[in-house]
Amino acid sequence: MKWFIVAINLDGTTMPPLNEQTLVESIGTPYRQLNTHLHYEPAISALVIDALAIDIPQHMCTVHHQQTIIGDIRLDNRDVLLTRLTKSHTRTTDYINDLELALELILLHGINIVYDFVGEFAFVIWDERERKAIAVRDHIGMRTLFWTKKQNTLWISSDLCLLKDVFSLEQINTDYLMDFYLCNGHVDKVNTPYNNVYRLPSASWLEAINGSVHPHKYWNLYDQCEELRYRDVGEYESHFRELVVNAVKRRMTPSLKHAVLMSGGLDSTLLYGIAKTEMPAAQTIPVSGVFDRWHECDEREYIYAVLDHYNSRDDAVFEVCDDYGTFHQFPSEYIWTYEPAVTAATSSFTSSLIRCASSAGAKQIFTGYGSDHLLTGSFPTLADMLHSGKISLAVKEASQLASRYRLSTPKLLAHYGIGPLIGRGWAKELRKHGQFIEELKHIPSYNQQEYYRQFKGTMARLFSDRVLAAKYGVTMQHPFLDRELVEFLFRVPGEVRFQGNMTKPLLRKSMGKYLPQQIIERKNKTGHLPLTHEGLKQVWNEVFNVATKGRIRILNIISHQEWLQALYKFRHGMIEREDMWVLLALELWLYKLEEQIGVELVH
């Protein structure tokens, strides 16, 4: 895992050095596990931090032609990008790293070249001659960037915690909290919880010159909405398989030890199978959470099937997770973060697996995150079928879907098929947020609109990526969120990605090479409901006593009396509000914020 912070005096005056010790302490990773490097020029001061002993942090910054680039970059289409250099660079291309390559390309072609980058990156460029700063964040938003400006000094960092001495926690931005609520906790806008501190949204770059800062969007998923039309389903499956395999391989480093957080489901077991088959020389271990007490949560039967398939039982790392319930050891173990996170409620489970992987020596941890969002298929495909006149196909798929989920076929067709065509049903649910409505106008099909909504929801991963993983200095990898794969799936016809009688048909039909038949044919999905209920039962009194204060009243979403009623019902297993988990996440985050600032937000 890597972090960085850059402070730039835009007027060119001398910038004092940064306080390395204070900044390193803010990220929460033991100092002995980190490599650091201070970079200093007259107008710029930067600190780069790397948790990998084999990396040299100096590789996170370089200077060329009075241009300084600092950041965290992995370019996956490096070979293609090298062809964009001029002949004068051919002698050095074997030695140029990704950071240097990005700078050379931007100097040669301008900032718009970042549209063609495939990979994960966040970086800052300072042009000393023009006294201009540029910051860039990758298409999917796998890396994060935040910034603020104080007088003529521009501060940019990979994480909010590195900016903590530049802003005040007391200056709460309620607009952000409302965005968090309306976006169901998946925020990718400029606002942060603090006034005058900003996020650079995914697929954006900002320019700072003459004291002004301007953000620009350079890519949208809906830039290309035209559906892919192949000769048969087999071609979609072949292309999908190629993209997933490449997504795994390009994230693996042969010199490092890798872990896969492996359940007994399709997604994580597939990643393990690809790693063992396509990169057998790389060291990859499975890390699995198992349950001795909650048998309905335990997936050892399926995990062992995969381990036996690859003769790798001895490599497995198991963590018994019976006691890692929701709000584990609240309030003492409830994590303070600089932004609220709905997934903070279940962080003890995820954190325990990351800890196990790190203890086993893994430096990169692979997850199947994103597969459920992007591969499950969109129920509103039924509306597309009806709109295009495929009435019998829509009825057939709805019938199979209803049978699988024990639902009513007419109600399914009404909500997901007919409703969207007249602005009702599913379509009405989708249009909660003003900006989201504007974005949906660019997307023609209902299937793609639902895919886009699910894609936006993948921002929830940032809590595990930048908070939980930071405690152990490991890097989280999510191959299903590879840019080329995400773009491909967006353009796959809805009926290929969605089938009423089968979940994730593309994956099941194309990946038999990597998984035992028992996994490919598995229909049931294991949940952690008993663990959720047990966790709530153990600490509910503590949670309830904190939450009844109703700090979320500052947002005018819900009255104090309505909030108390919702809490009482929630306490007895009646979740009548769909927004209950988001409201609770906000309430508990505000409680933790009060502890940080020593001030009560409501009385």
N, C-alpha and C positions, 0 to 999 in steps of 0.2 A: 504494500500500500504506500501511496505517496501523497504528500501534502506540500503546499507552497503558499507563501504570502509575498506580495510585491508592494512596495510603497514608492510612488513616483512624484517628484515635484514637477508639475507640468510647466512651470516657468523656467525650468533648468537650473534653479538654485540647488545648493548642496543639501542632500538628504542625510540625516544622521543615521548611523547603523541601527539595526533592529536588535531588540533584546532576545537573544537566542534562547536562553534558559526559560524565560517566562513563556515564550511561544511554544516551545516543545512541551512544557508541562501542561499546556492548555488542551492538547489533543488526547491526553489520557493513556498513551502507550508508554510502557516503561522505557526510560531514557536509554538504558543499556542495549535495547533492541534496535536502536535507530542510528542511522547515519545522517549527518546534517552538513550543510554547506551554506555559508553566508556569501552572497554575491553583492559587491558594492561598486558603484560608479558615482560620479559626482551628483547626478540627479535621481539616482535609483538605488534602492536598498532592498534586498530580497533574501529570503531564507527558504531553502528547499530541504525536504525531509524525506528519507526513504527507509522503509523497514526491511529491505532486502540487503543482506550483508554482501551479496555478490555484486550489487550495483554500486556505481560511484555517483553520489548525488550531483557532482558537477555536470553529469550528463543531462541534468534537468535544466541547464541553462547554457547558452552559448552566445557569442558576439560575432557578428560578421557585417562589414561595411557600415559600422556605426549603428547597427540594428541589434538589439538585445532581445532574445526570446527565452522565456522562462515558463516551464510547465510540465505537464504529464501527458505524453503522447504515445499511442500505439497505432501505427498505420498498417492496416491489413492488406491494402492494395498497393503496397510499396513498389512492386515490379511495374505496375501500370504507371504510377506516378513518376518513376525514374525516367520513363520515356518522355516526359514533359519537360525535362531539363534540356538545355542546349548542349551542343557538342563540347563546349568549353568545360563542362562539368564531368565528362566521361571518365577522366582519370581518377576522380575522387569518389565515384558512386559506390565503390566497394567498401568504403570506409565511413560514409556519411550515415549518421544515425537518424532516427525518425524526426527528432527535434530539428536537426539541421536541415533535413529534407523539406520539412514544412516551411521553414524560413526561406530557403532558396526558392521554392515554388511561389511563395507569396511575393517575394521581391521581383520575380520574373513575370508573373501573370496577374498580380494584384490579389486582393483579399477574396474575390469571388471564387478563386480556385478551391477554397475549402469545401464548396459544394461537392467536389469530386473526391474528397477524402472519404475513405471507408475505414472506420476504426473507432477508437474511444480517445477523446482528448479534451483538454482544457489548457489554454496557454495565453500568455501575455507577450506582446511585442512592444518595445520602446524604440522609437526612432529619434535618436539624439539630434539629428540635424533639423528635422521638422518639429521637434518637441511634440510628438504625437504618440499616443498609446492606443493599442488595439488589443482587445481580449476576445477569445473565441471559445465556444463550447460545442461539443459534438452533436450530431444530428439527433440521436436518441436520448441524449442527456445522461449518459452513463457516468460522466464526470460532472462535478458541480463547480460553479463560480459565483462569488459574491463580491460586491463592491460598495464603497462609500467614498464620499469626497469631503474633505475638510480644508477649507480655503483653497489653496492651489495644490494640495496633496491628494492624489488618487490612490486609494488602498484597494487592492484586489487580492482575493485569497480563494483557495480551494474549499475552505470550510468556514462557517460562521465563527466557530470557536477561536480561530486565529485573529479575528477582528474584535474580540471582546473588549480590548482596552481602548478601542476607537469609538465605540458607541455605548449608549446607556440602555441597560435592560429595562429601565423604568419607562422608556419612551415607547410604549406599546402601540403598534399599528393595528387598529381594530379592522381596517379594511382587509388586511391579510387574514385575520381570524374569520371574517365573513367569507372570504374566498375559500379558506380551508373547509368551512362548513358546506358551502355550495358545491365545491368540487369533491365532496366526500373524502377529504383528506389528501387528495392527489393534486398538489399545487405545483404549477410550472409557470407562474407569472412573475412579474418583476418585483412584486411586494415580498417583504419578509415580515416577521413579527415585530420589527423595530423600525421606527421612523427614520428615514434618511439612510437606511441600509437596504441594498437592492440585490436581487438575484438576476443573473444573466440567464434567461430562459434557454431551454435546449434549442439547438439549431440556430443560435444567434451569435452575433458579434457586436461589440461596441467600440466606438471610436471616441477618444478624448483628446481634444485639441483646443487651444485658446480658452481653457477653463470650462468648456462645454463638453457634456457627455451625451452621446446619442447611440441607442441600441438599434440593431437592424436584424431582421429575420432573413435567413438565407435559404431555408428549406422547410417544406411542409410535407407531411406524409401524403396529402391529397394533391401534390403537384402532378402526379400521374395516377389518374383514376381509371383509365381504360383497362377493362378486364383482359387478362391473358387468355388467348384462345388456342389451345393445343389440339392435336388430332384426337387424342384419347386420354383417359384418366391416367394411364400408365406414364405418359410424358410428365404430367404434373407430379406424380409420385417420384419419378426419377430426378426431376429438378429439385424437388423438396429434399430428397435424400442427399443429394450433392451439396446443397446449401447448409444443411445441418451438420454434416461431416466436416465441411470446411470451417464452420463456425466453432466447432470444438477444437479442431487442429490448430487454428490460428491463435487460439487463446492458451495453448499449452507451451511451456518452456521446458525443453528436455532436461536442463540442468536443475530444475526445481522438483520438489515433491508436491503432488496434487492430491486433493481430496474431493470426492463427490458426496454431497449430502444426499444420501440415497434412502428413499422410502421403498415401498414395494410397488409404486405406481409406474406408469409408462415412461414418464419424462426423465426422472433422475436415473432410472435404470438404463435408459437408452444412452444417456451421456456416458455412463460407466462402460457400457458395451462398446461404444464407439472408441473411447480412449483405449480400452484393452485390445481392440481389434486393429485399429488404424495406427495407433502409436504405442505398440507393445514395449518399446524401449523406455518410454516415460514411466516414471513411478507414480501410480495412481492407486489410492486406497479408498474404499467405501467407508463412510461414517454414517451410522444409522441410529436413530432414536427408537428404543424398544420399550415395551411396557410389560411388567410382570403382574401388576394388579389390574390394569385396565385392558383385559384381553381383546375387547372389541376395537381397541386402538392399535393393537400390535400387528405388525406386518412381517414377522420373521419368516413365515411360510413362503412369502414371495421373495424376500431378500435372499433367503437361502437358495431358492431356485436359480437366481441370477449368479450367486457366488459359485454354486456347483457347476453352472454352465461354463464358467471361466476358471474352475478349479482354484478358487481364491479365498476360501473360507478363512485361511490363516491371515489374510491381509485385513480382514474386517475389524472395524472399531465400533463397539456398541456402547451406547450410553442409556442407562435405565432412566426414563423420564417421568416416572409415575408422580413425582412430587413437583414437577414444573408446571403448575396450573396457571390459570389466568390471574394476573395481578400478584404473582408469586412474592410472598413476604412484603406485601404492601404495608406501610409506605417506605420502609427503609431501603428496599431493593428496587423500588420503582425509579427508573432511570430519568435523570434530568437531561433534557436535550434542548438545543437552542431553537428548535422548531417542534411543534406538537406532532405526534405520530399515533395513528390508530393502532398500529402493530406493537406499540410499546406495552400493551396489555399482555401480550404473549411472548415478550422478549426473552424470558428466562429459558424457554424451550429452545429457541433458535440460538441464543448465546451459549447454551451448554454444548450444542453440537459444534459450533465454531471453536469453542475452547478445546474440545476433544481433538478436532482436526489440527489445531495449532500445536497442541501437546504432542501429537503424533509426528510433528515435523513438517506438516503441509504449509506451504506459503501461498498457494492459490486454492480457492475453494469453489467448486462448480456446483451450481444449483439448476433445477429444472424450472426456475421461476420464469414466468411469461408464457409458458406453454398452455396453461389453463385459459389465460386471457385470449390468446391468438389462434389456438388450434381447436378449441372446443366446437367452434362453429356458432353461427348467429341464428337464433330463432326467427328474427325478422327476414331471413331468407324466404320465409313463407310469403311475405308481402311482395317480394321481388317476383316470385313464381306467379302469384296471382296477377300482378301488374303486367307480366309478359304473356299472360294467357295460358300458363301451364297449370290449369285448375286441378286436373286429376293428380298431377305430381304433388301439388301442395297438399291436397287432401290425404294422399298416401303418406307423405312425410309427417304430417301432423298426427295422423293416426298412430304411426309407429312411435313417434315422440311421446304421445299421450300414454301409450302402453308402457313405455319404458319408465316414465316418471309417475305413472298412475294418476294422470290428469284427464280432464275432459277434452275430447277432440274439438267440439264446437267452441269451447272457451279458448282453447289454444289458437284456433283459426281466427276467432274474433279479436283477440288481444294482439297477436303477432302478425296475422295475415291481413285481415280486413281493416283493423283499427289504424295502422300506419297510413293506409291509403286515404283516410279521411281525417288525419291529424288527431286520432284518438288512440287509446290503448297504449302500446309501447312507445309510440311517437310522442305522446303527451308526457310520459315519464322522462324522456330523454332531454327535453327542453327546459332545464332548470336554470341554466346560467346564460347570461346575455352573450358573452363572448363565444361560448360553445355553440349557441344557435347560429352565430355568424359563420363559424367554421364549418358547420354542417351544410351550409348553403353551397359549399364547394364540392360536396360529395353526393353523387347522383343516386346510388343504390342504398337501400335500407340495410343490406348486409354489410356494406362498407361503413355506413354510419355507426352501426353497433361495434364493428371491429375498431373503428377509430376511438370510440368511447372506452373500450377495453384497453386499447393501447395507451391512452392517457392515464389509465389506472395503474399502469406498471411503475409509476413514480414512487409507489409505496416501498419499493425495494431500497430506496436511498437510506432508510433507517438502518437496515442491516449492513448496507455497504459502507456507510460513512460513520456510523456510531458503534454498532456492535463489533464489526470487524476491526475497528480502530483500536479496541482494547487489546487486541492480540497482534496487530500489525500485519494482518493477512489481507489478501486481495480477493474480493468476491467476483466470480465470473458467471455470467448468465448467457450462454450461447443462444438461447431462443430469442434473445433481444438483439441479435446481430442485425445490422442495418439492412443488408441485402436480403436476409430472410424475412424481416418485417415488411419490406417493400413488396417482396414476392407474394406473401400471404395476403396482403391487402388487395392485390390484383387478381388473385385466384377466384374464379366464379364461386358464388355462395354455395351452390349445390355440390361442389367438389369438396369444400371444407366442412360442409354440414350434411349429415344424414340422420334421419329420424331414428333409425334402428341401431346407431353406433356412434360413440363419442370418438372424436379425433380420428376420422377415417383415413386421412392422409398419412398419419403416423403409423397407424396399425397396419395398413396395407403395404407400406414401403420399407419398414424397418425389421422385418423378420430375420434378416441376416444377423442382427445384433442381440436379439432377445429370445429367450425360450418361449415356446408356444403358450405356456401357462400365463405369462405376462401379457403377450399380445392379445389373448382371448379374455383376459380378465375384464369383467363388467362392473363389479362393485367398486366403490371408492371409499377408502377408510377415512373416517372423520375422527375428530378429537373432542367430540361433544362431552363425554364423561369427564375429561380432563378440564374442560372449560367450567362445567358445573361444580366440580370439586374445588377448583381454585376459587371460584366465587364464594362458595360456601365457607371456605376457611378464612377468607379475609374480608367478607362482605361488610361486617360491622365497621371495620376500619375505613373501607372505601365509602360506605354510606355516610359515616360521620363527617368525612371530608367533603363529599359531593353535595350534601344537603345545603351547604352555604350558598350554592347557586351563583358562582362567579360568572357564569356564562350570561348572566343578566345584562352585563355590559354590552352585549351584542343585540339585545332586544329581539332575540329569536323566539324566546319562550318565557313566560312569566314564572316567577318563583313558585307559585302554587302548582302550575302545570308541571314544572320540573320535579317537584316533590312527589307528585302523583306518578309520574313516569318512573321515578326511582323505586317507589314502593312496588309498582307492578313488575319492574325489572327484577327486583329482589325475589319475587315469587314466580319467576320464570315466564312472565308475560311481557314479551317484547312487542308492544303495539306500535312503537315508533320506529320506522326504518332508519332514522338518523340517530338512534340511541347511542351506538358505539362512537360515532363522530362527536356527539355532544359530550359524552363521558370523557373522551380523549382530550377535548378542549378544557373541560372542567378540571381534570387532574393535572393538565399541563399548567394551567393558571395557578393551581395550588402550589405546584413545585416552583413556579416563578415567584410567588409570594415569599417562599423560603429563601430564594436567591437574593431578592431585593430588600427583604425585611419590611415590606409595606403591604397592608391589606388592600386588595383591589375593590372589594365591596364590604359594606358593614351591615 
